[in-house]
Amino acid sequence: LRITGPAVVDYARHFHLRWNDPYPSIFPFFFLPKFDWEEPPHSQEKTKGLSVQLLRTISCKGAQQGFFRNFAPRGEYSASEGFYKLVRNAKSFLYLEDQFFSFDEGMKEVAKALPNIQALVIITDNQNVPSLMSNERYYFQYQSLIQLYENPAYKDKIHIFTLVRNDDTTKPIYLHSKLYMADDEFMIIGSYGVERSCFTSDLDIGTSVCDNEGKFIAQTRKKIWAEHLLLSEDDQRLVNPFDGIQEFIRQANTKAARLQHYFPKKTERSIFTKLFYDIY
């Protein structure tokens, strides 16, 4: 996502304030040379039909310790607020592409949106791949996603996928993106995912885009979906999002495509991984 226009100033100012943030006295050994603020050159012309907003997670605990005193003395949680707004206002479909999906409170809001939409598409990283923290990831991702199926009346609306190499479907593709779309009208892309620390304590930013004309976000959706489905961006199956969703399902059903049906394994937490994860 390339941002132009007046919104550029908000992002430049954010990084300027972050860099010049005076450290608390308990960390006197950290020092960054300050630099003066200069408003970056940008076009004054607003992009027709698009509204762009900077979203942030700035920890209130960090603020209490003395960080962010010049720009967020009480912290900020516009990142989570933006996600919840996107989910709660969806009227047709939700497309959520995220590395984690391990925050139960976030996914509870998605479950609440199911009566209002026709389809929910989720693409996520395969947490079943063995690693030191995989047990914890299984646990939290399972606990978060299983909430979507609490009401069986909506189970046919839910489509969860993961990505694999199209030349070797036994090898997963590592997914690191955090992209959320609703109805080709509202989109968020950024560094924060649906994970507890991203919504509460990490320093993360995102960009929300409201598309009143439904052109820019639709084109972005088609570009992303074409990559996953190995189709051209101009493929007619991508014009209508529900035709695209049917193509997701069709390809996943073959078990030979880049897209695979997915749901994390149910597991229990071990004492060791619980301690390690809680420290993290």
C-alpha positions in Angstrom: 0.0 0.0 0.0 1.5 3.3 -1.1 0.1 6.4 0.7 0.0 9.8 -1.0 -1.7 13.1 -0.1 -2.3 14.7 3.2 -2.3 11.4 5.1 1.4 11.2 4.6 1.9 13.9 7.2 0.2 11.8 9.9 2.6 8.9 9.3 5.7 11.0 9.2 4.7 12.9 12.3 4.1 9.5 14.1 7.6 8.3 13.4 9.1 11.7 14.2 7.4 11.7 17.6 8.4 8.0 18.2 12.0 8.8 17.5 12.1 11.9 19.6 10.1 10.4 22.5 12.0 11.2 25.7 12.9 8.0 27.5 12.0 7.5 31.1 14.8 8.0 33.6 14.9 4.3 34.4 16.5 3.8 31.0 19.2 6.5 30.9 21.6 4.4 28.8 19.3 4.6 25.8 19.8 7.6 23.6 18.8 8.6 20.1 19.8 11.9 18.7 16.8 14.1 18.1 15.9 15.6 14.8 13.7 18.6 14.0 10.3 18.2 12.5 9.9 19.1 8.8 6.6 18.4 7.2 7.3 16.1 4.2 6.4 17.2 0.7 3.0 15.9 -0.3 0.1 16.6 -2.6 -2.7 18.7 -1.1 -5.2 17.0 -3.5 -7.3 14.4 -1.7 -7.9 11.1 -3.4 -11.4 11.1 -4.7 -13.7 8.8 -2.8 -11.1 7.6 -0.3 -10.7 8.4 3.4 -7.4 7.3 5.0 -6.7 7.1 8.7 -3.6 6.2 10.7 -4.4 3.5 13.4 -2.1 2.8 16.3 -1.6 0.5 19.3 0.3 2.4 21.9 0.5 0.6 25.3 -1.2 2.3 28.2 1.2 0.4 30.5 4.2 1.9 28.6 2.6 5.3 28.9 2.3 4.8 32.6 6.0 4.1 32.7 6.8 7.4 31.1 7.0 6.5 27.4 5.0 8.4 24.7 4.5 11.4 27.0 4.6 13.9 24.1 1.9 12.3 21.9 0.1 9.5 23.7 0.4 10.0 27.5 -2.4 7.5 28.1 -1.7 5.1 25.3 -3.9 4.6 22.2 -6.0 1.7 20.9 -7.3 3.0 17.6 -5.9 -0.1 15.9 -8.3 -2.4 17.8 -11.1 0.1 17.5 -10.6 0.2 13.7 -10.8 -3.6 13.5 -13.9 -3.8 15.5 -15.5 -1.0 13.5 -14.8 -2.9 10.2 -16.2 -6.1 11.6 -19.3 -4.6 13.1 -20.3 -2.6 10.1 -19.9 -5.4 7.5 -23.1 -6.0 5.6 -22.1 -8.5 2.9 -18.8 -10.3 3.4 -15.7 -10.2 5.5 -12.2 -11.1 4.2 -9.6 -11.5 7.0 -6.0 -12.4 6.1 -3.8 -12.7 9.2 -0.9 -14.5 10.6 -2.4 -15.1 14.0 -6.1 -15.2 14.7 -5.2 -16.1 18.3 -7.0 -13.4 20.2 -10.3 -14.7 21.5 -11.8 -11.3 22.2 -11.2 -10.2 18.6 -12.7 -13.3 17.1 -15.7 -13.1 19.4 -16.6 -9.9 17.6 -16.2 -11.6 14.2 -18.6 -14.4 15.5 -21.1 -11.7 16.4 -21.0 -10.4 12.8 -22.0 -13.7 11.2 -25.8 -13.0 11.3 -25.3 -9.8 9.3 -23.1 -11.1 6.5 -23.3 -13.8 3.8 -19.7 -15.0 3.9 -16.6 -14.9 6.1 -13.3 -15.8 4.4 -10.2 -16.3 6.6 -6.7 -17.0 5.4 -4.2 -17.7 8.1 -0.8 -19.3 8.8 -0.7 -23.0 9.4 -0.1 -23.2 13.1 0.1 -27.0 12.9 3.7 -26.8 11.7 6.0 -28.0 14.6 8.0 -25.4 16.4 8.9 -24.4 20.0 5.8 -22.3 20.3 3.5 -24.3 18.1 1.7 -25.9 21.0 0.7 -22.5 22.3 -0.2 -21.3 18.9 -2.4 -24.3 18.3 -4.1 -23.7 21.6 -4.9 -20.0 21.2 -5.8 -20.2 17.5 -8.1 -23.1 18.2 -9.7 -21.3 21.2 -10.3 -18.2 19.1 -11.5 -19.8 15.8 -13.8 -22.3 17.5 -16.0 -19.5 18.6 -17.1 -19.0 15.0 -19.0 -22.3 15.2 -20.9 -21.8 18.4 -24.1 -21.2 16.4 -24.4 -24.1 13.8 -26.8 -22.0 11.8 -23.9 -20.0 10.4 -21.3 -22.7 9.8 -21.9 -22.7 6.0 -20.9 -19.0 5.9 -17.4 -19.7 7.3 -14.5 -20.5 5.1 -11.0 -20.9 6.6 -8.0 -21.6 4.4 -4.2 -21.7 4.6 -1.6 -21.5 1.8 0.7 -24.2 0.6 3.2 -24.3 -2.3 1.4 -25.1 -5.5 4.3 -27.3 -6.6 4.4 -29.2 -3.3 1.2 -29.1 -1.2 2.9 -30.7 1.8 4.9 -27.5 2.3 3.1 -24.5 3.8 3.6 -21.0 2.7 4.4 -18.7 5.7 1.8 -16.0 5.9 2.8 -12.8 7.6 0.2 -10.4 6.3 -2.4 -8.5 8.3 -5.2 -7.4 5.9 -8.9 -7.0 6.6 -11.7 -6.1 4.2 -15.4 -5.6 4.5 -17.8 -5.3 1.5 -15.2 -3.7 -0.9 -15.9 -0.6 1.1 -13.6 -0.7 4.2 -10.0 -2.0 4.5 -7.3 -2.1 7.1 -3.7 -3.1 6.4 -0.8 -2.8 8.8 1.6 -4.4 11.2 -0.8 -5.5 13.9 -2.6 -8.9 13.8 -5.5 -10.4 15.7 -3.3 -11.3 18.6 -3.5 -10.1 22.2 -0.2 -8.2 22.3 -0.9 -6.5 18.9 -4.2 -5.2 20.3 -3.0 -4.2 23.7 0.8 -3.8 24.3 2.8 -3.8 21.1 3.8 -0.7 19.2 1.9 -1.2 16.0 0.4 0.9 13.2 -2.1 0.3 10.5 -3.9 2.1 7.7 -7.7 2.1 7.4 -9.2 3.0 4.0 -12.8 3.8 3.5 -13.8 3.6 -0.2 -17.0 5.4 -0.9 -17.0 4.4 -4.6 -16.0 0.8 -4.0 -13.3 0.8 -6.7 -9.9 1.0 -5.0 -10.6 -1.7 -2.4 -12.3 -4.0 -4.9 -9.2 -3.7 -7.1 -7.0 -4.5 -4.2 -9.1 -7.5 -3.3 -8.9 -8.8 -6.8 -5.2 -8.4 -6.9 -4.7 -10.3 -3.6 -7.2 -13.0 -4.5 -5.7 -13.5 -8.0 -2.3 -14.2 -6.3 -3.8 -16.8 -4.0 -5.9 -18.4 -6.7 -3.2 -18.2 -9.4 -5.5 -16.3 -11.6 -5.2 -13.1 -13.6 -6.5 -9.9 -11.9 -8.9 -9.5 -14.8 -10.5 -12.9 -14.4 -14.2 -12.5 -14.4 -14.6 -14.9 -11.4 -13.0 -12.1 -9.2 -15.4 -9.3 -10.2 -18.2 -10.5 -7.9 -16.7 -11.4 -4.5 -19.1 -14.3 -4.0 -17.9 -15.8 -7.3 -14.4 -15.4 -6.0 -15.3 -17.1 -2.8 -16.8 -20.1 -4.7 -13.5 -20.3 -6.6 -11.6 -20.4 -3.2 -13.8 -23.3 -2.1 -13.6 -25.2 -5.5 -9.8 -25.0 -5.5 -9.4 -26.0 -1.9 -11.7 -29.0 -2.5 -9.3 -30.3 -5.1 -6.6 -30.6 -2.3 -4.1 -29.9 -5.1 -4.1 -26.1 -5.2 -2.3 -23.3 -3.3 -5.4 -22.9 -1.1 -6.2 -25.6 1.4 -9.0 -25.9 3.9 -7.7 -25.4 7.4 -8.5 -25.6 11.1 -6.0 -25.8 13.9 -5.6 -28.9 16.0 -7.1 -28.9 19.4 -4.3 -29.2 22.0 -3.6 -28.5 25.7 -1.0 -26.2 27.1 2.1 -27.6 28.7 3.6 -25.9 31.8 6.8 -25.1 29.9 5.2 -23.5 26.8 2.7 -21.7 29.0 5.5 -20.1 31.0 7.4 -19.2 27.9 4.4 -17.8 26.1 3.2 -15.8 29.1 6.7 -14.2 29.4 6.5 -13.4 25.7 
